[in-house]
Amino acid sequence: MIADFLRAFANGYVAPRASAQQILSARGNFIDAAQLVVLGYALTMICLMLAPGVDLDNDTDPVGRHVLGLISVFVGFFIYSGLVSFFGRVSGGTGTREDSQMIVAWHAVVTAPLNVPVQMVADGFTFEERENLPPLIHSPDTMTLMIGVVAVLVSFWLLANYITVAHRFRNFWGVVAVVIGVPAGLGLFMFNAVGALSTLSQQGIGQ
């Protein structure tokens, strides 16, 4: 069983479309997808604990931390699978909601190691408070930042391949554009929204 899993895991990178087709051929349901989500979270935690240079919080309540971690992972799973299903269907895709859930969950498993460089980049950004001045932002070194960017791009590329198979799309690069564009657009929207709310609060309009 372990050998089969390792083979499927490797195919998730070297043959992503065949890997996605194999996952979808099992005709899994939400319970199967949820189990993959939990497995992806567990693999991510193992990779982060084993990776040198990653500083995990040493909380006094590790159980509570992991419960919150699983909740956040499932929230992300519902959002991503919902977006994959919605945009796939409105773009002419033929995948079902269960198909979207299975490939998003499988993507979480396959990309678990990629969370290590992403976490290293996040840890590299620190804020130094200064009196009567804006905080000084320290960024990670160039090599760490480049590896983190490559990890994110690989993750997007894999997800685009999985979505292409799930919804039987023919225009792969169109899927890539949507996979990158939607998160970027949502991130820009949230950044502007938070900035606007902060400005209103400082001016007293939001009171």
N, C-alpha and C positions, 0 to 999 in steps of 0.2 A: 504494500500500500504506500509506504514512504517513497519507494522508488518511482511508483506511478505519479505521485504528487510532485516529486522533484522534476520528473520529465515534463509534466504539464506546466509546472512553474517556469522551466527554462523555455518551453515553447511560447509562453506568454510574451517573451522578448524576441526570440529568434524567428518565430512563426506566429505573430499575433493574430492573424485572421484565422488560421487553422485552429489556434487555441480557443478563440472566441466561438468558432463553430462547434468545437467539441463541448464547450460548456453549455451552449444553447441546445445542443442535440439531446442533452439529458432532460430537457423540458422541466427545469426546476421551478419551484414556486417561491412564495415569499419566505417561507421557513428556510428553504435552502439558501436563499440569498442572505438572510439574516445570519445564518451560520458562517457564511463566507465573510461577512462583515466582522463578526467577532474574531474569526481566524486572522483577518487582515490586521485588526487592532493588536492582537497578541503578537503577531510577527513583527509589527512595527515597534512594540515595546521591547521585544527581544533584541532587535537590531540596534535600537537606541541604547540599551543597557550594555551591549557588547562593543559598541563603537567608541574608540578613544576620542576624547575631545568634546564629547557631548555631555553637558551638565544638566542632568535631570534633577528636578526639585525633590529634596529629601523631606517630604511631608511626614508629619507624625501620624497622619491618617491615610496610608497608601490605598486602603480599600475604597475610601470615599473618593480619592483622586481618580482611581480607575473607573469607578461608577460614573463620575462626571465625564471622564474621557470617553466611555462607551456611549453615554447619552449624546455627547457632541458629535461622535462619529456617526451615530444613527441619524441625527438631525441632518448632517451633511449628506448622508446616503439618501434620505428621502428627497432632499432638495435636488441633488445631482440626478438621481434616477427619474424624478419628476420632470426636470428640464430635458433630459435625454429623450424621454417618452413624448413630451409635448412638442419639442422642436422637430423631433423625428417624424411625428405624424403630420404636422402642418407642412413639412417639407416633402411630403409624398412617401415617407418611409412606411414599411409594412410590419415593423416589429411591434410586439405586444408590450404591455406594461411589465409583464413578468420578464420578458427578454431584456428590457432596459434595466430592471433591478438586478438581474443575474450578471450582466456584463459590468455594471458599475461595481457590484460587490466583488467580482473577479478582478477587476482593475485594482481595487483596494488591496487585494492579496498580493498581486504581482508587483505592485509598486511599493510595497512595504519597505524594502531597502532604500528606495529613493528618498524616504523621509529623513534619512540620516544627514545627507548634505544640506537638505532644506532646513533642518533643525540647526545645523552648524551655522548657517547663514543667519538664522533668526537670533541665535545666541551671540553672534558677532556684532549685532547692533545693540549698543548700550547708550544710555543717556546720562550725561553728567550735569547735575543741577548747578546753576550759577546764580548768585544773588543779584537781583535786579536785571538779569539778562536771560535771554532764551536758553533753554538747555542745550548743551553741546552734544552733538550726535557723533558717536564713534561707529564706524562701519567695519565689516570684516575685511580681511585681506583679499587682494584681487583673485588669488587662486581659489580660495574658498567660495567667493562670490561666483566665479565662473563655473565651478563644479555644481553649485546650487542651481544656476540658470540652466545648465545642461540637464540636470535631473528633472527640472520642471518641464523642459521641452520634450524629453523622452516620455514623461508621464502623459503629456498632451498627445503626443504622437501615438502612443499605445491606445489611449482612449478613443482617438479618432478611428483607428483600425477596428476596434471593437464595435463602435457605433456603426461603422460602414457595414459590417457583417450583420449586426442585429437588425438594422433597418433596410438592408439590401440596397444600399446606395451605390451608385456607379461613379459619382464625382467625389473621390477621396479628398482632394484638396479643398473642395467646398466644405466638407465636414471639418477639416483642420481649421479652416477660417472661423467656423462657428464655435468649435471647441475652445479656441483661443479668444475669439472676440466676445463671446457671452460673459465669461468670467472677468475679462478686462473691462467690459462695459459696466457690469454690476459693481466692480471694484471702484471704478471712476465715479459712478453714481453715489455710492456710499460715502466715498471720500468727500465729494462736494456737498452731500447732504449733512454730514457731520460738521464740515467747515461752516456751512450756513447756520446750522443750529448753534454752534459755538459763538458765532458772531452775534446772532440774535440774543443769546443769553448774556453776553458781555455788555450789550447795549441796553439790556433791561427790557427788550421788547417781548421776550419769551416769558416774562414774569406775569 
